Amino acid sequence: MSVSFSVVGVFYRTEVDLANTKGNTVANIMQYLYQADPNFFYTQITFDQNEIVNSIAQYHPAPFTGRTGIPYPAGFYRLAQSFTEPTPNPYSVWQYYLSDQNGVRQPTQANFSFTKAMVEDGWSIVWRLVTICNAPTNLAKRMRKLVPSPLQTAMAMA
C-alpha cells in the first residue's frame, strides 16, 4: 500500500507506505514525510478558515541530476506561495493533483483542502506552484505594440 509523492520545482520524489501514515489524506502523508524525512519541509497557514500550503522545500545534501538530465548543486530548494491580502498581481499558489494507479487524473477535489482530500493505494500526489494573473499585468500595454503573428493577422482579415 504505497503512494507516489512529488513536488515540481524542488526536485522531490518519494514513495510513502500508507501503513505508516495516520490517515489517507494528502495532509496526513505530508505530515508523515515531514517527520520521517529530515530533508523535507513544508509550512501551512490558515487563510479564510482553510489550511493551505504556504511553502515546500527539499534539502539536497549532494549535487544531483534532475529528471531532464540537468545537473544541480547541493543545497536548500524552497518555493513559497504569494497569496496574501491584498492579493498581488500576479500571485502564486500551491496546487496538487491526484492520479490513480493507472495514471488517470482524479477529480481535483478543489472544494477540499489538502487536509481533507483522500488518497488511495497506488495513487500519486503531485504538488506544483502555479502563477495566476488576477488582472491585466503591466506587460499588457507593451504587448499591444508587438507585431501580430501570421495567425493573428489571418484571423483579423477573416
Protein Blocks (a to p, Z undefined) as FASTA:
>chain_A
ZZddddehjlpacdddfklpgbjbfklmmmmmmmmmmkbccddddeehiacdfbdcdddf
bdcddfkopacdedddddddfbdcdddddddddddddddfkopacdeklmpcfklmccde
hiacddddddddfbdcfklmmmmmpccdfklmmmmmZZ
